Amino acid sequence: MSDANLYTFENPEFKKTYWHTCSHVLAQAMKRLHPEVKLAIGPAIENGFYYDFDTPEPFSETQLAELEAEMRKICKEKLKLERFELPRAEAIQFMEEKGEPYKVELIHDLPEDATISFYKQGEFTDLCAGPHLDSTGRIKGNAIKLTACNAAYWRG
């Protein structure tokens, strides 16, 4: 693959990294607008990304535009994504203090010798193996479009 295609969607690894970073931007937007929401998982998928949230009230599709606007704002902020690692006990305590029970469960499910890594962007930090883009500014905010809002059951 030529260098010209390294940072394009022609490169499957770049595309996956791009979508994965978008999922973190979505989670950050959700936490800004609805701090009571609990985070589950948010991977890249074939043609985009998703993030599972636990909300006290059903989330409606009418709120998608609000989330999109906040995502665009986060992209314009050009927040640096920084990776860091914590020992298991500290990682569990960190997520417990943030009130993120699903993240605590995910950490408990990791092998004892697993590297437990996080990514921080601005005020938002998430448990994540990565990789990610180096900045939210690399995401084309005008291209963000949330297309669905569905119910899910944790590990159900």
C-alpha positions as CSV (number, residue, x, y, z in Angstrom):
1,M,0.0,0.0,0.0
2,S,1.4,3.4,-0.9
3,D,1.9,6.1,1.7
4,A,-0.9,8.1,-0.1
5,N,-3.4,5.4,1.0
6,L,-2.1,5.0,4.6
7,Y,-4.6,7.5,6.0
8,T,-7.6,6.8,3.9
9,F,-10.5,4.4,4.1
10,E,-8.7,2.3,1.5
11,N,-6.5,1.2,4.5
12,P,-8.7,-1.2,6.7
13,E,-6.6,-0.5,9.8
14,F,-7.0,3.3,9.4
15,K,-10.7,2.9,8.8
16,K,-11.1,0.8,12.0
17,T,-9.1,3.3,14.0
18,Y,-11.1,6.2,12.7
19,W,-14.4,4.5,13.5
20,H,-13.2,3.4,17.0
21,T,-12.2,7.0,17.8
22,C,-15.7,8.1,16.6
23,S,-17.2,5.8,19.2
24,H,-15.2,7.5,21.9
25,V,-16.3,10.9,20.7
26,L,-19.9,9.6,20.9
27,A,-19.4,8.4,24.4
28,Q,-17.8,11.7,25.4
29,A,-20.7,13.6,23.9
30,M,-23.2,11.4,25.7
31,K,-21.5,11.9,29.1
32,R,-21.4,15.7,28.6
33,L,-25.1,15.8,27.8
34,H,-26.2,13.0,30.1
35,P,-23.6,12.4,32.9
36,E,-25.9,9.9,34.6
37,V,-25.5,7.4,31.7
38,K,-23.3,4.4,32.3
39,L,-20.9,3.3,29.6
40,A,-20.7,-0.3,28.3
41,I,-18.8,-1.0,25.1
42,G,-18.2,1.0,21.9
43,P,-16.3,-0.8,19.1
44,A,-15.7,0.0,15.5
45,I,-17.8,-2.2,13.1
46,E,-17.6,-2.8,9.4
47,N,-19.3,0.4,8.3
48,G,-19.1,2.6,11.3
49,F,-19.3,2.3,15.1
50,Y,-21.7,2.1,18.0
51,Y,-21.6,2.5,21.7
52,D,-23.9,0.7,24.2
53,F,-25.1,2.9,27.1
54,D,-27.2,2.2,30.1
55,T,-29.7,5.1,30.5
56,P,-32.2,5.7,33.3
57,E,-34.9,6.6,30.7
58,P,-35.4,5.2,27.3
59,F,-33.3,7.1,24.7
60,S,-35.1,8.3,21.7
61,E,-34.1,9.0,18.1
62,T,-35.0,12.6,18.6
63,Q,-31.9,13.0,20.8
64,L,-29.6,11.9,18.0
65,A,-29.3,15.4,16.6
66,E,-28.3,16.7,20.0
67,L,-25.6,14.1,20.3
68,E,-24.4,14.8,16.7
69,A,-24.0,18.5,17.5
70,E,-22.0,17.7,20.6
71,M,-19.8,15.3,18.7
72,R,-19.1,18.0,16.1
73,K,-18.1,20.3,18.9
74,I,-15.7,17.7,20.3
75,C,-14.1,17.3,16.9
76,K,-13.6,21.0,16.6
77,E,-12.0,21.1,20.0
78,K,-9.1,19.0,18.5
79,L,-8.6,17.0,21.8
80,K,-5.5,15.0,22.0
81,L,-6.0,11.3,22.7
82,E,-3.6,10.0,25.3
83,R,-3.1,6.3,26.2
84,F,-2.2,5.3,29.7
85,E,-2.1,2.0,31.7
86,L,-3.0,1.2,35.3
87,P,-2.5,-1.9,37.4
88,R,-5.6,-4.0,37.8
89,A,-6.6,-2.8,41.3
90,E,-6.1,0.8,40.4
91,A,-8.0,0.4,37.2
92,I,-10.9,-1.1,39.1
93,Q,-10.8,1.7,41.6
94,F,-10.6,4.3,38.9
95,M,-13.8,3.0,37.1
96,E,-15.6,2.5,40.4
97,E,-14.9,6.1,41.3
98,K,-16.3,7.2,37.9
99,G,-19.4,5.1,38.6
100,E,-18.9,2.8,35.7
101,P,-20.0,-0.7,36.8
102,Y,-19.8,-2.2,33.3
103,K,-16.2,-1.1,32.9
104,V,-15.4,-2.7,36.3
105,E,-17.0,-5.9,35.1
106,L,-15.0,-5.8,31.9
107,I,-11.7,-5.4,33.9
108,H,-12.6,-8.3,36.1
109,D,-13.1,-10.4,33.0
110,L,-9.6,-9.7,31.7
111,P,-6.9,-12.2,32.2
112,E,-4.8,-11.6,35.3
113,D,-1.7,-10.7,33.2
114,A,-3.6,-8.4,30.8
115,T,-2.4,-4.9,30.2
116,I,-5.2,-2.6,31.3
117,S,-5.2,0.6,29.2
118,F,-7.3,3.7,29.0
119,Y,-7.6,6.6,26.5
120,K,-8.1,10.1,27.7
121,Q,-9.5,13.0,25.5
122,G,-10.2,16.2,27.4
123,E,-12.3,15.5,30.4
124,F,-13.3,12.0,29.1
125,T,-11.5,8.8,29.9
126,D,-12.5,5.3,28.7
127,L,-11.2,1.8,29.3
128,C,-9.8,0.7,25.9
129,A,-7.1,-1.3,24.2
130,G,-7.1,1.1,21.2
131,P,-5.7,2.1,18.9
132,H,-7.1,5.6,18.2
133,L,-6.3,8.7,16.1
134,D,-4.1,11.2,17.8
135,S,-6.7,13.9,17.9
136,T,-10.5,14.3,17.8
137,G,-9.7,17.0,15.2
138,R,-8.9,14.3,12.7
139,I,-12.5,13.3,12.5
140,K,-14.5,15.2,9.9
141,G,-17.3,16.6,12.1
142,N,-19.4,17.6,9.1
143,A,-19.5,13.9,8.1
144,I,-20.9,12.7,11.5
145,K,-24.4,11.1,11.2
146,L,-25.9,8.9,13.8
147,T,-28.3,6.7,12.1
148,A,-29.9,4.5,14.7
149,C,-30.9,4.2,18.3
150,N,-31.6,0.7,19.5
151,A,-32.2,-1.1,22.8
152,A,-29.7,-3.7,23.9
153,Y,-29.3,-6.0,26.9
154,W,-25.9,-6.2,28.6
155,R,-24.5,-9.6,27.6
156,G,-28.0,-10.7,26.9
